[in-house]
Amino acid sequence: MYCGHASTSRHNSTMATPMMEEVPKTSVLDPLKGLLLTYFMPESCYDEFFLNLNFLDVPCLKIVLSKGLGIGIILGSVMVKLPQILKLMGAKSAEGLSFNSVLLELLAITGTMAYSIANSFPFSSWGEALFLMLQTVTIGFLIMHYRGNTVKGVLFLVVYTGLVALLLSPVTPMAVVMTMQAFNMPAIIIGRLIQVVTNYHNGHTGQLSAITVLMLFVGSLARIFTSIQETGDSLMALTYVISSSCNGLIAAQLVYYWNAHPSHKKKTQ
């Protein structure tokens, strides 16, 4: 009798106690959650930052910094060589620019883009290569055009477009793409050194755009960090280390030859 009464009491007590459900945490940034997860961070970092309010989580800070830098570099790359293009068109001259240097740079950019696509790297880790490629091809055409080789310039555009289409197709073996990426380092070094030697022999930097050179230098420096963080690929990181060193050398020449112009050199001869 006593046991039955106790059991009933416990049952009634359980029924009387309301179910305590845990209220899910929310954040004022929840409307932007989809955008943040797509471009800046994984969901675990979103929860850490905006639900747990832990803004000092180092792994998540690295991810956000890398993503932010990558997107910034891509946005900057849309116009990074526009000053150079406008300077060429305004002067109607390609004096001081080496077509061979541009060609080697184009080879390196194409190799990086193909290698990144083949390895399914996130767009934020290589996206600027697409825009740099388009602008570098334009510069290559303008150099040939202003040197009186317009027909060859058009042929250059056609041939290059065909080669890129072939390189990005499934027909191209992965070994070829990896070889191109490995060749990026000597291509970058030789291409930049050709431009350095051209500047030295001319005694000026001609129609080189200081804005473009500076943006390329800063962008390649930032890419060292983002390539390590987002891809973990040492070959990619080493490529950007070398690119930064070479871009820095040309930037130093721009400063050194800042007041030197073709007309000044002609007057002294």
N, C-alpha and C positions, 0 to 999 in steps of 0.2 A: 504493500500500500504506500509506504513512504517512498520507495524507489520510483513508483509510477508517478507520484506527485512531483518528485524532483525532476523527472524526465520531462514532464509536461511544462514545468516552470522554465526549464532551460529552453524548451522549444518556443514558448511564448516570448521569452527574452530575446531569442534569436530573431523571431518574426518582428519584434518591436524595434530592433536596432536597424536603422536604415543602412542600405548598402553604400559604402564610401568609395566612390569612383575617383580615380586620379584625374584631375583636370589637365589636359595636354597644355604644354607651354606654348605661348605664342610670342610673336615679335612684331614690332611696328613695320619691319621690313618684309613681312610675309608676302605682301603684294608683289615685291620685287624678287621673291625667292627663285622663281624660274629663271630669270635673267642672270642672277648671281651664280646659280648652280651651272648654268650653261657656259658661262665665260670666265668666271673668276675662282670658283672653289667647289670641292665636293660637298655633299650634304653633311658629312661629319664635321667639317670645318664651319659650315653655316650654323649648325647646332651649337658648336663650341663658342663661336663668337656672339651670336645673337639670341641664343636661348640660355646658355650657361654664363654668358657675359664674361667669358675668359678671352680677352683680346691679346694675351701674351703667350698664346700657344705657338711655340717656335715652328714646328712642322707646318702648321696652317699658315703662319705668317710668310714662310718661304714660298708656299704654293701661291698665295695671293699676290705676293710681290712679283713672282715669276710670271704669273698670268697677266698681271697689270702691265709689266714691262713689255711682255710679248705683244699685247694689244696696242700699246703705245708705239712700239717699233713698227708694227704693221700700218697703223694710221699715218705715222710719219713717212713711211716708205712710199705711200701713195703720191707724195709730192717731193720726195727727197732729191730727185734728179731734175725736177722741173726747173729750178734756177739755172742748171747747166744747159738744159734744152733751150730756155728762153735767151740765155746769153749767146749761144751759138746762132740762134735765129736773128737776134738783134744785131750781132756783128756781121752776120752773113759770112762767117769765117770760122774755120776749125783750127786756126793756128794754135800751136802748143799742145794739141791733143794727139795722142798716138792711137791709131786705129788698131794696131796689134795689141796694145794694152787693153782697149775696150773689148776686143775679141776674146782675150784670155779671161777677162772678168766675166764676160757673158758665159763662157764655158764653165767657170766655177759656180756661178749662180744657177745655171741649168742643172749641173750635177747635184747641188744641194737640194734643189726642188724635187728632182726625180728620186733621189735617195730618201728624202723625207716622205714622199707619197708612197713609195714602195714599202717603207717600214711602218706606214700608218701612224706617223707621228702627228700630234695635235696641230691644227692649223696655226695656233698661236705661237708655235715653236719655229715655224718656217715661212709663214704667210707673206712676209715682206719680199721673199725671193720672187714671187709671182709678179709683184709690181716693179721690182728692180729689173726683172727680165724685160718687161715691156718698155721701160724707159731706157734701158741700156741698148736695146735693139734700135730704138728711135735715134739715140745718139750716134750709134754706128752708121745708120743710114745718112744722118745729117753730115757726118764727117766726109763720107764718100760724095755726097751731093755737092757740098761746098768746095770740094776738090775737083769738081768737073766729071765725076764718075756716077752720075745719077742712075744710068742703066745697070751698072754693076751693083749699085745700092739696092735697087729693086730686086735683082737676082739674089742678093744676100738675104733679103727679107723672106723670099720664097723658099730658098734652100733651108734657112734656119727653121722656119715654121714646119717644114716637112720633117726635119730631123727631130724636133721636139715631139711631134705627133708620134713618130716611130719610137722614140725613147720611152714615152709614157704608155705605150701600148703593151698588151700582154706578150707580144712577140719578143720583146727585149728581155734576155735572161737577167736575173738578179746579179749575176757575177759582173755583167757589163756596168750596171748601175753602181755597184760597189767600187769598181775600178775607177769610174768617173769621180766618185766622191774622194777616193784616195788621191787622185790626180789634182784635186782642187788645191791642195797646198802648194805644190810647185807652180800651178797655173796662177794662183794669186801672187806668189812671190815674184815670178818672172814678169807678170803683167804690171804689177806696181813698180818694179825696178825699171821696166822700160819707160814708164812715165817719169820716174825720178831722174833717169839719165837724160830724157828729153828735156825736162825742165832745166837740168844742169847745163846742157849744151846750149840751150836757148838763152840762158841767163834770166829767164822769167817764166812764169807759169801760164802765159798766154790766156786763152779763154776758159781756163779751169775756174769753176765756181767755188768760192771759199765756203759758201753756205752748204753746198752739196758735200764737199770733202769733210767738213766738220760734222755734219749729220751722219755721214757714213762711219766716221771714226767713233762717235758716241754710240751709235747703234750697234756696231760690231763689239764694242766693249760690253754693252748690256747683254748681248747675245751669248757671251761666255757663260754668264750665270744662268740664263734661261735654258740653254741647251743642256747644261748639267742637271738642272732641276727637273725639266720636263721630259727629257729623252734619256738621260743617263748614258748617252753615247759619247765616248771619249774622242772618237774621230771627228764628230761634229764640233765638240768643244775646242779641240786643237785647231781646227780650221778657222774658228773665230779668233783664237789667240793670234794666229799668224796674220789674219786679215786686219786685226786691230793694230798690230805692230806696223804693217805696211801702210795702212791709212794714216797712222800717226806720223810716219816719215814724210808723206806727201803734205800733211797738214803743217808740219814744221817748215817745209819748203815754201808753202804759201806765206807763212809769216816772214821768212827770210827774204823772199823776193817781193814783199808787199808793195814796195814803191818802184819796182822794176817793171818797165813796159817795153814792148817791141820798139816803139818810137824812140825811147831813151837809148836803146842799144844801137839803133841805126845812126843816131847822132854822134855817138862816140867812135864809130868805125871810120 
